[in-house]
Amino acid sequence: MNQDRDQDPDREEAPAVVAGSAAGHPETQGWFVGHFMGDGHPLRTDDLEVKWSVYEGGEARAGWGANRAATTLAVLVRGRFRLEFPERVVWLEREGDFVRWLPGVPHFWQADGPTVVLTMRWPSLSGDSYAVESRGRGVEGSRRNDGA
């Protein structure tokens, strides 16, 4: 049980079961679990972020990025997804293919055709993601950071 809840008798308990749709969260760019959910929202947590990404194909991250403290795991639901890292390129091509990277590892991604990816990041920290200069394979960097 959460220690804060044990110490704060006025804090409302989150519902034991929450159901919904991971799709359709444009206000958080597809992220639907994490610190950025509104106060009192049952999916608000500092422990984890979860993103449901649906791509038509050809979409790419605005530039290279990294996280200061969070570890990231991307799992392919369907389609084909390329992730570039300074030392290697990883293709997610079969349902269930995944890649995990640690804090501080620069990355860039691109959807190759209609694709769905589930991304998890832990912990969930405001301002943890940041843009980095271009890395490898000639991809031009950007100062804009738009997730994953």
Order of alpha helices (4+ residues) and beta strands (2+ residues): alpha-beta-beta-beta-beta-beta-beta-beta-beta-beta-beta
